[in-house]
Amino acid sequence: MNKPNEIKKSVMLIIDALILAAFLFLDQFTKYLAIARLKGQKAFVLIDGVLELQYLENRGSAFGMFQNQKIFLVVVSCLFMAILTFVLLRLPEHKKYGILHIALTAIVAGGIGNLIDRLRFDYVVDFISFILINYPIFNVADIFVVVGTIGLFLLFLFYYKEDDLDFLSFKKKKQAK
């Protein structure tokens, strides 16, 4: 890799780290507020019949699956985030991949945010209740994971072509003769 590409790569990784830090701060700060203001209280209605803030200690994963399986959830989270971090580090330094950086960083930030809770409290702090459709209570980290995942899905479906993902291959590129 030449020097300008190394600099571009370093700048992108610094931007990723700053986005990750901002997302983590937002997640952890909102969870702090949920613990301080909502724990032990009745639900706080934001929009009657639609949206409430309601404290919940989630000892499972999405939709309450894997209840009280902390070790399993920590291991799976770490493996998944390691894979996403590997992909982030392999991304080419072309602006075409900028949005992919953001989507992957959002997913990793959400995963780390919930992992922090799981390691610190043995549960994940959830507090956003979308009661209009009786949706499970969630948190800001969950929003990052869902939005990032939807973004990835749409990018892979409509934007990137198969050749755009060659950077993930372990095969050596054939030299042009």
N, C-alpha and C positions, 0 to 999 in steps of 0.2 A: 504494500500500500504506500502511496506517495504522501508527502508531507501535507498538502492541502486537504486530501481526503481524511487523513488522521485528525486534522484540526476540525473538519466538519463533523466527523464522528464524535469527537470529544465534546463539541458544542451541543450536539443532539443529546448525548448522554447526560450532560449537565442540565439541559432543559427538561429531560425526562425526570431527573432527580428533583428538580424544583417543582414540577407538576406533582410528582409523588408526594413530596413534603407538604405542599399546599392541600392536596386531597386528604392526606392523613391528618393534618391539623384540623381541617373542617370536620372530618368524621369523629375524631377523638373529642373535639370541643363540643360538638352537638351531643355526644354520649355523656360527657361530663355534665352538661346542662340537664339532660334527661334524668340522670341520677340525682342531681341536686334539687331539681324542681318537680319531677314527676313521680319519683319513687315513693310509694305509700300514699299517693294522692289519687283522686278520681280522674278519669280521662279529661283532658283539656280540649274542648271542642273548638276547632278552627272554623270549619264550615259544617253547620248542623246537617247531620245525615250523610255527610260525605267524607270529611277528614277530621281526625282527632289525633292528639298526642297522648299516648298511653304507654306507660312503662311496662316492659316485659323482659324477663331474664330467659333467654333462649339457650337451652342446654343441648340443642341439636343443631341441625343444619337447615337448609332451605325447607320451608313448609313443615318444619318440626321433625324431619326425618333424622335418624341416627341419634336419638335422645341418649344423653349421658355416655356418648362414645368419644370423649375428649381426645384420647390418644390417636384414635383412627382419624378424626377430623383434623388434628394438628398435622399428622403425617401426610395425609392427602393434600391439605392446603400447602404445605411446604413443597411437596413434589410438583404440584400444579404451578405454583409461583416460580419455582426453579426453571421449569420448562418455558414459561412466558418470559422470564428474564433472559434465558438463553436466546430466545427468538429476538428480543429487544437488542441484545448485544450483536446479533448477526445481521440486523437490518442494514441495508445499504444506506449510504449517506445522501441519497437523492431526495429532493423535496417531495417526490411522489409518495414517499413512505411516511411523511410527517403525520398524517392523520392516523396511520397505523401505530405510530409511536404513542399518540395520545390514547387510543383505544386500549392498547396493551398496558400502558401505565395506569389507566383508570382501573382496569381489572386487578392488576397487582396491588394498587393502593387499597382497593376494597378488601382484597384477600388479607393483606397485612393488617388493616384496621380491625377486621373481625378476629384475626389470629391474636392480636394484642389482647383483646378482650378475653378470648378463650384461655390464654396463658395467665392473664392477670386475675381474672375473676372465676374461671371455670365455666363461664357462660358468655354469651354475646348480648350486649345491651341493645334491645330493639325498642322503638318508641313511635314510629309513624304508622298510623292505622287508617287505611283507606277503606272505610266501612261501607261505602256505597255499593261495592261488589263483594263485601265480606272477604277482602284480601288479607293474607297473613300479615301480622305486624312486622315491620322491617326497619332498617336504619340507613344512614347516608352511605355507608360502605356498600350495602346491598345495591343501592342506586348506581354507584360507580361500576359494580360488577355487571349489572343488567344492561346499563347503557353501553358500556364497553363491549360486551358480548354481542349485543344487537348491532353495534357499529362494525365489529369484525365480520359478522354474518353478512351484512349489506355490502361491505367492502369486497369480500371474497366472492359474493354473488354477482355484483354489478360492476365493480371497478377494476380489480386486479385480474389479470389473465394468468394462466398457468406459468408462463415464462417469468412473470414478475416475482414468482415465489421460488425461483431456482436457488436463491441465496440460502435456502433451508436445506438444500441437498448436501449430502456428505460425499457425493461423487465428484471426482476431479473433472474440471472442464477440459475438453479436448482442445489442444493447441491447434490453431489454424496454421496450415502449412503454406 
